[in-house]
Amino acid sequence: MERPTGGVHATSTSSGPSARTSAAAIAIGFTALCVSYMLNAMDRQVFYPLLPEIREEFGFSLDQAGLLATGFTLGLALTGLPAGYLLDRLSRRMIVVISVVVYSLGTIAIPLAAGFADMAVYRLVSGVGEGVQATAIYAIIGAYFFHRRAFAAGFIGLAFGLGVFLGPLIGQSLATAAGGWRSPFLIFGAVGLAMAVVLLVTVPRAMSEAVAGRDNTTDTATYDHIPASPYNRNALALAAASAVSGLVFYGFLGLYPTFLREELEFGAGQAALASALVGFGAMMALPVGWLADRVDQRLLLAVGFIGSSLTALAAYQLAEGAAAQYVLAFLMGTFASGVLFTNCTTALQRAVRPEHVGRGAGLFMLAYYVAAAVSGLIFARLVAGMGWQGAGLVQLTLLPLVGLAALVLVDARRMIVPPRQQTG
């Protein structure tokens, strides 16, 4: 059934179950969405610390390893715009459920790969499911928690960070216990399939299908100051900033454990812990989301780009000891995920009218994950030509400055302003 898209006054005209959905049901549904996104993050993150073993078994080159590490995000990117279009018209709950099934099956298939080509396909399938799920979840919270979307997104970011933190630790433990790298993928995939059933049962339609705020309340605001096209100047400028953010964060994530083990000679457990601490930093999305509903998001994005740049400079040029790298991994998670990811996705939704929230989320997914998809390959090529230090300087230290330049094009007067930022 097609969702109405012509207006921004989202009101309920019935007194049926949708209008009477309890706060407890909403809380349970929102918690289920957060847990599912945590599993999404665990599913993504488990690959990175196991990559040296996968590379050794199959004889992959560093280029191939880098492409496998981050190339799956091409699946996330390709689904961004079509998923956003469908999310403005079809049931978001069913889209979330189907997407979790897809990425779980892709994960289960990875240990069955015979070589680079089919493993890349399985990674891509997993990325497609993860991308659709992420787009759907951000569209749901962007619509239901309309004026508090950044704070709500902070909880999703917290769940993502927890998944990034737990994924490498649990995955490495499972691999060690089983004596091989395959078992974590099988277990994570099976848990994902069970999570799809939980989502189907627990997420209420009153939340998943809202348009502009709770479906039993009236939105009386007008949005004539927002350009009618979802692909306006602000949206495109923020998409460019999102692309830079994807290049930086996934360029770091994809080969950071390999850098620690091959260049700094860290043990497998040390590299897994460092990767996990990136997720601990990503949990800062919750306080950052709270701030993003109260201050100009351009300021927070600037802090994120500068912080990511300085952190990468220290990680690749200065620090060698484990303790220093643990701190820097936490800081990279804070700036590149907790600050940049949270603010890019919510600011882009605020650059479009409420009826286009799905397409705003889709544009973010396209821009962020196309860049992320090639980030590992680009970084590997830079390593081949300039060494680890040179690659870190170019892609992770200097590139964030381009993101700062994109922010200059953003006109805050033509964006949705949360009530806590309004004056007068």
Buried (B, 14 or more C-beta within 10 A) or exposed (E): EEBEBEBBEBBBEEEEEBBEBEEEBBEBBBBBBBBBBBBBBBBBBBBBBBBBBBBEEBEBEBBBBBBBBBBBBBBBBBBBBEBBBBBBEBBBBBBBBBBBBBBBBBBBBBBEBEEBEEBBBBBBBBBBBBBBBBBBBBBBBBBBBBBBBBBBBBBBBBBBBBBBBBBBBBBBEBBBEEEBBBBBBBBBBEBBBEBBEBBBEBBBBBBBBBBBBBBBBEBEBEBEEBBEEBBBBBBBBBBBBBBBBBBBBBBBBBBBBBBBBBBBEBEBBBBBBBBBBBBBBBBBBBBBBBBBBEEBBBEBBBBBBBBBBBBBBBBBEEBEEBEEBBBBBBBBBBBBBBBBBBBBBBBBBBBBBBBBBBBBBBBBBBBBBBBBBBBBBBBBBBBEEBEBBBBBBBBBBEBBEBBBEBBEEBEBEEBBBBEBBEEE
